[in-house]
Amino acid sequence: MSESSRRAAAAKALLLLLARLGIAGLFLYAGVMKALDPAAFAQEIANFRILPEPLIGPLALFLPAIEVFAGLALLLPGYRAGGALLTGAMLLGFSIAMAQARMRGIDVECGCFGASSASQVSWEKVAQDLALAMLSFWILREELPKLRATAASPAPEQA
């Protein structure tokens, strides 16, 4: 391998690490902040006016746990692909929710980091979430070959 190839591989590995750490940190923080006040988060979900009332409470309890789980998964070898898939899917879902609110003229706070963050839904927020989703799917693409290699390797013999 040439020196330039090694540098390119090292730069890519560093960018991948920074992307994983950044998205993991974002999801860990967001999940914890939402979990601290599930009633306020439930109200923020309701403000989007896309889910039936009986689903709002369970989602306000369940989503922060999934965010924390996905953030942790991005940090653990062997679970990174799953974490990347979860974060990418959630970011796409968040983008869709925010885009529909903007298109319907609903002036709502995003609820991205729980009740403590007063950040209005905007097209910029939609674009940010889509960009983060693309990063998550890049992480997934880079982790899948490692996952396949691990799955294809023979299991050690039991004595």
MORA-V432218 format. One record per residue. N is the residue number from 1. SS is DSSP state (a for helix, b for strand, c for the rest). BURIAL is + if it has 24 or more other ideal C-beta (glycine too) atoms within 12 Angstrom, else -. Layout:
<<N & SS & BURIAL> <N & SS & BURIAL>>
//
This chain:
<<1 & c & -> <2 & c & -> <3 & a & -> <4 & a & -> <5 & a & -> <6 & a & -> <7 & a & -> <8 & a & -> <9 & a & -> <10 & a & -> <11 & a & -> <12 & a & -> <13 & a & -> <14 & a & -> <15 & a & -> <16 & a & +> <17 & a & -> <18 & a & -> <19 & a & +> <20 & a & +> <21 & a & -> <22 & a & -> <23 & a & +> <24 & a & +> <25 & a & +> <26 & a & +> <27 & a & +> <28 & a & +> <29 & a & -> <30 & a & +> <31 & a & +> <32 & a & +> <33 & a & +> <34 & a & +> <35 & a & +> <36 & a & -> <37 & c & -> <38 & a & +> <39 & a & -> <40 & a & +> <41 & a & +> <42 & a & +> <43 & a & -> <44 & a & +> <45 & a & +> <46 & a & +> <47 & a & +> <48 & c & +> <49 & c & -> <50 & c & -> <51 & c & -> <52 & c & -> <53 & a & -> <54 & a & -> <55 & a & -> <56 & a & +> <57 & a & -> <58 & a & -> <59 & a & +> <60 & a & +> <61 & a & -> <62 & a & -> <63 & a & +> <64 & a & +> <65 & a & +> <66 & a & +> <67 & a & +> <68 & a & +> <69 & a & +> <70 & a & +> <71 & a & +> <72 & a & +> <73 & a & +> <74 & a & +> <75 & a & +> <76 & c & -> <77 & c & -> <78 & c & -> <79 & c & +> <80 & a & +> <81 & a & +> <82 & a & +> <83 & a & +> <84 & a & +> <85 & a & +> <86 & a & +> <87 & a & +> <88 & a & +> <89 & a & +> <90 & a & +> <91 & a & +> <92 & a & -> <93 & a & +> <94 & a & +> <95 & a & +> <96 & a & -> <97 & a & +> <98 & a & +> <99 & a & +> <100 & a & -> <101 & a & +> <102 & a & -> <103 & a & -> <104 & c & -> <105 & c & -> <106 & c & -> <107 & c & -> <108 & c & +> <109 & b & +> <110 & c & +> <111 & c & +> <112 & c & +> <113 & c & +> <114 & c & +> <115 & c & +> <116 & c & -> <117 & c & -> <118 & c & -> <119 & c & -> <120 & b & -> <121 & c & +> <122 & c & -> <123 & a & -> <124 & a & -> <125 & a & +> <126 & a & +> <127 & a & -> <128 & a & -> <129 & a & +> <130 & a & -> <131 & a & -> <132 & a & +> <133 & a & +> <134 & a & -> <135 & a & +> <136 & a & +> <137 & a & +> <138 & a & +> <139 & a & +> <140 & a & +> <141 & a & -> <142 & a & +> <143 & a & +> <144 & a & -> <145 & a & -> <146 & a & -> <147 & a & -> <148 & a & -> <149 & a & -> <150 & a & -> <151 & a & -> <152 & a & -> <153 & c & -> <154 & c & -> <155 & c & -> <156 & c & -> <157 & c & -> <158 & c & -> <159 & c & ->>
//
